[in-house]
Amino acid sequence: MTEPTLGVILAGGLARRMGGGDKALRIVGGQAVLARLVARLLPQVTRLILNANGDPARFAEFSLPVVGDDVPDRPGPLAGVLAGLDWAARFMPGGRWVVTVPGDVPFLPEDLVARLHAGLGGAALACAASGGRLHPVAALWPVALRHDLRRALEQEGVRKVGAYVGRHGPAVVEWPVGRVDPFFNVNTPEDLAHADRLTAG
C-alpha cells in the first residue's frame, strides 16, 4: 500500500490548439477524457481534486472539488501543481504526497501512483517517462516543496514544469509504449480523432 496521496488532475489549460474550451471534456471512445482519467486515477489515490479556473459548474457531474490557481496571470501547470500542494497541506493533515496528471491523457497508467512511489528512492520527487520522453506534469511531488514552488513562481518567474523539476533531480520512472503511449495527450483535433480510433481497437 502506498502512502496517502492526493491526486490532482490539471485541467487549467487554454486548449488553444484545440480551438479553445476544456480538453478534458472532449469525447474519446464515447466518454469525456476527464471521465476516463477519473476512472483510472481515483482507485490509486486517497483523495482526488481537479485544478481548473473559471466556472466550476462545468465539471459538476464529476463530483470532485475544483480548485483554481491563486497565482495571477495564468502562469501555467506549475500554478496548478502549487494549488494541489496547498490543498493537500490544508485538507489532508499528515499527507506528504501529491500526484499530478495532465487533464488530456485518456490512457493514463493504472499503476501510475504505485510505480512513482516505488521509483522515488532518495529523490525529492518522481516523474513519469515513456518512449524516451519525460512527462514532468505526470509526477509525484512532496507537499513540503510548496513554499519553494511558490517562491519560484512568484519571485523568480519560473513557468516551465520541466525546468522546475530539473532543479530537484527527479527520479524518472519509465513506462513501455505498446499499442498506445500511456501518456498520449490530446492537444489537437487530430490527436482527438487518433485517440478515438485507439479506443475502438
C-alpha distance (Angstrom), angle and dihedral (degrees) to the residues before:
residue distance angle dihedral
M1 . . .
T2 3.80 . .
E3 3.78 123.2 .
P4 3.81 118.4 -86.4
T5 3.79 105.2 -74.3
L6 3.79 133.1 -176.2
G7 3.79 114.7 -138.9
V8 3.81 117.3 -144.7
I9 3.79 122.4 -169.9
L10 3.81 108.1 -157.4
A11 3.79 106.7 -143.5
G12 3.79 100.3 151.1
G13 3.81 98.4 107.2
L14 3.80 123.8 120.8
A15 3.85 94.6 -130.1
R16 3.81 92.8 -142.8
R17 3.81 93.5 163.2
M18 3.81 89.2 52.3
G19 3.78 91.8 52.4
G20 3.81 94.8 -101.0
G21 3.78 131.8 -68.2
D22 3.79 127.9 87.8
K23 3.79 115.2 -39.9
A24 3.81 88.5 -163.8
L25 3.81 90.0 64.0
R26 3.81 95.5 52.3
I27 3.80 114.5 111.7
V28 3.81 123.2 -109.8
G29 3.78 119.9 173.6
G30 3.79 91.9 -9.7
Q31 3.82 93.8 -53.2
A32 3.77 134.8 88.8
V33 3.80 111.4 -102.1
L34 3.80 86.7 -121.6
A35 3.81 92.0 55.5
R36 3.81 89.8 53.1
L37 3.81 90.3 47.9
V38 3.80 93.9 49.2
A39 3.81 91.4 49.5
R40 3.80 90.8 53.0
L41 3.80 100.2 40.0
L42 3.81 104.0 36.3
P43 3.84 95.3 71.5
Q44 3.81 89.7 52.1
V45 3.81 100.0 55.1
T46 3.80 140.6 57.0
R47 3.80 93.8 -128.9
L48 3.79 133.1 -0.9
I49 3.80 130.4 -147.1
L50 3.78 136.0 174.9
N51 3.79 122.2 -130.0
A52 3.80 109.5 -149.4
N53 3.78 137.9 135.5
G54 3.78 128.7 -136.0
D55 3.79 126.5 32.0
P56 3.82 109.1 -0.3
A57 3.82 91.1 -160.1
R58 3.81 90.8 85.0
F59 3.81 88.2 70.6
A60 3.82 96.1 44.0
E61 3.81 95.1 115.7
F62 3.80 90.5 65.6
S63 3.83 94.5 59.1
L64 3.80 92.7 -142.7
P65 3.80 128.3 137.3
V66 3.82 106.5 -101.9
V67 3.79 112.4 -146.6
G68 3.80 121.9 -170.7
D69 3.79 129.8 -154.0
D70 3.79 117.6 -91.3
V71 3.80 94.4 -164.4
P72 3.83 108.4 93.1
D73 3.81 128.0 -121.3
R74 3.81 97.7 34.6
P75 3.82 96.6 -89.6
G76 3.80 94.0 -173.8
P77 3.80 138.4 -110.8
L78 3.80 95.4 -22.9
A79 3.81 88.7 66.9
G80 3.79 87.9 55.3
V81 3.78 91.1 49.9
L82 3.79 88.8 52.0
A83 3.81 91.3 48.9
G84 3.80 88.6 54.3
L85 3.79 94.1 48.0
D86 3.80 91.3 49.2
W87 3.82 91.8 47.2
A88 3.80 91.1 51.5
A89 3.80 91.4 49.4
R90 3.79 89.9 52.5
F91 3.79 103.8 38.3
M92 3.83 104.8 25.7
P93 3.81 104.5 51.7
G94 3.77 109.5 -163.3
G95 3.81 92.0 15.4
R96 3.78 108.8 129.6
W97 3.79 103.7 -178.2
V98 3.79 141.5 64.8
V99 3.78 125.6 -175.9
T100 3.81 116.9 -158.3
V101 3.78 128.0 -162.6
P102 3.80 131.4 179.6
G103 3.79 115.7 -105.5
D104 3.81 94.3 -126.1
V105 3.84 104.5 61.3
P106 3.81 108.9 103.3
F107 3.82 95.3 178.1
L108 3.82 99.9 51.7
P109 3.84 112.6 164.7
E110 3.79 115.4 -100.0
D111 3.82 89.5 -142.1
L112 3.80 95.6 50.1
V113 3.81 99.7 115.5
A114 3.79 96.9 41.1
R115 3.80 93.3 48.8
L116 3.81 94.0 46.0
H117 3.81 89.9 52.0
A118 3.81 91.3 46.0
G119 3.80 92.4 48.4
L120 3.79 95.9 48.0
G121 3.79 96.7 91.4
G122 3.79 108.6 161.0
A123 3.81 95.2 -26.8
A124 3.79 123.0 116.9
L125 3.80 93.0 -126.4
A126 3.80 140.6 -1.6
C127 3.81 131.2 -131.4
A128 3.77 132.5 -164.3
A129 3.80 123.3 -121.6
S130 3.79 135.5 -177.0
G131 3.76 134.7 176.0
G132 3.79 89.8 10.7
R133 3.83 91.9 -58.7
L134 3.80 125.1 117.2
H135 3.81 116.7 -132.4
P136 3.81 102.4 -160.4
V137 3.82 93.7 175.8
A138 3.83 89.1 61.5
A139 3.77 95.0 67.2
L140 3.78 148.4 128.1
W141 3.81 112.3 -120.6
P142 3.81 131.2 -171.8
V143 3.79 113.0 -125.1
A144 3.81 86.7 -135.8
L145 3.82 89.1 71.1
R146 3.81 93.6 67.5
H147 3.81 97.7 95.7
D148 3.81 92.0 48.7
L149 3.81 90.6 48.5
R150 3.80 92.8 49.6
R151 3.80 90.0 51.1
A152 3.82 90.6 49.9
L153 3.80 91.6 50.4
E154 3.79 100.6 41.0
Q155 3.80 103.3 31.9
E156 3.79 105.4 25.1
G157 3.80 100.1 34.4
V158 3.80 94.1 -129.8
R159 3.81 109.9 170.5
K160 3.81 109.0 160.8
V161 3.80 115.5 87.8
G162 3.80 92.3 -152.4
A163 3.80 92.1 53.2
Y164 3.79 92.6 51.2
V165 3.80 94.2 44.3
G166 3.81 90.0 49.1
R167 3.80 90.6 61.2
H168 3.77 90.1 64.7
G169 3.80 101.3 49.3
P170 3.80 97.3 -120.6
A171 3.76 126.3 -150.5
V172 3.82 108.3 -117.5
V173 3.79 119.4 -142.7
E174 3.81 114.8 -165.1
W175 3.81 124.9 -147.6
P176 3.82 121.1 -162.0
V177 3.78 119.5 -115.2
G178 3.77 111.2 -133.3
R179 3.77 124.6 157.0
V180 3.79 87.5 -27.5
D181 3.79 133.8 23.1
P182 3.82 104.0 -117.9
F183 3.82 89.1 -140.6
F184 3.81 96.2 48.0
N185 3.78 106.3 141.8
V186 3.78 129.5 -156.3
N187 3.79 105.2 -128.6
T188 3.81 100.0 147.3
P189 3.81 138.3 29.8
E190 3.82 86.9 -103.2
D191 3.81 90.6 55.6
L192 3.79 89.6 50.0
A193 3.81 91.9 52.2
H194 3.82 90.5 47.7
A195 3.82 92.1 50.5
D196 3.79 89.2 49.4
R197 3.83 90.4 53.8
L198 3.81 90.7 49.1
T199 3.81 92.1 54.8
A200 3.79 89.7 50.8
G201 3.78 90.2 59.9
